[in-house]
Amino acid sequence: MSTNRSVRVSKFLSLVLRHQPETIGLVLDEHGWADVDDLLNQAQGAGVVITRELLHEVVRANDKQRFALSEDGLRIRANQGHSIGVELGLEPLEPPEILFHGTASRFLASILERGLLKMQRDHVHLSADEATAIRVGTRHGIPIVLRVRAGRMFRGGKPFYRSANGVWLTEHVPPSDLIPPGAEGDTP
């Protein structure tokens, strides 16, 4: 399978499983699951031909594990990143003391003033390691990595969740729980 084809299919899946299933007439259940046969048929009707084999390969090979197939392979969903209301069924979980958020340097002033906001998504996305946060930040421009005092937030009553692909999720990170690049105060 060509890398370009895989990327196109992955972007298409992100669109219809995370943001706009209605663009192809796809129906997601309350947990974000779609029937694989419906997805393939609706995609084809919209001019996007995806074979079952290609779909399985995109799910398996996606470096960020954005998608999951049900154990029986009959349903598919996005693991996180939805801008539509879905209940992923994640249980609150105690996070590591420090998590990381990658973004572009041009957003730093606003983030330091307002904190990390979920924007159009259901949650703020955080990484357990700095390397992943750098990769995320690179997608948006010159990357910077903010450290988040996740342990302190959790002890203060803020819930955290971990998606099936290891992304940490929370509703909001206030400025007081951010450690900007190069700042002192690395301690939780």
URJO-V683236 format. One line per field, one symbol per residue. ss: DSSP state (A for helix, B for strand, O for the rest). burial: + if it has 9 or more other C-alpha atoms within 8 Angstrom, else -. A space follows every 50 residues. Layout:
ss: ???
burial: ???
This chain:
ss: OOAAAAAAAAAAAAAAAAAOAAAAOOOOOOOOOBBAAAAAAAAAAOOOOO OAAAAAAAAAAOOOOOBBBOOOOOBBBBOOOOOOOOOOOOOOOOOOOOBB BBBBAAAAAAAAAAOBBOOOOOOBBBBOOAAAAAAAAAOOOOBBBBBBOA AAAAAOOOOOBBOOOOOBBBOBBOAAABBOOOOOOOOO
burial: -----+--++--+++++++++--+-+-+--++++++-+++-+++-----+ ---++--++--+--+++++----+++++++++++-+--------+-++++ +++++--+--++-+++++--++++++++-+-+++++++-+++++++++++ ++++----+++++-+-+++++++++-++++--------
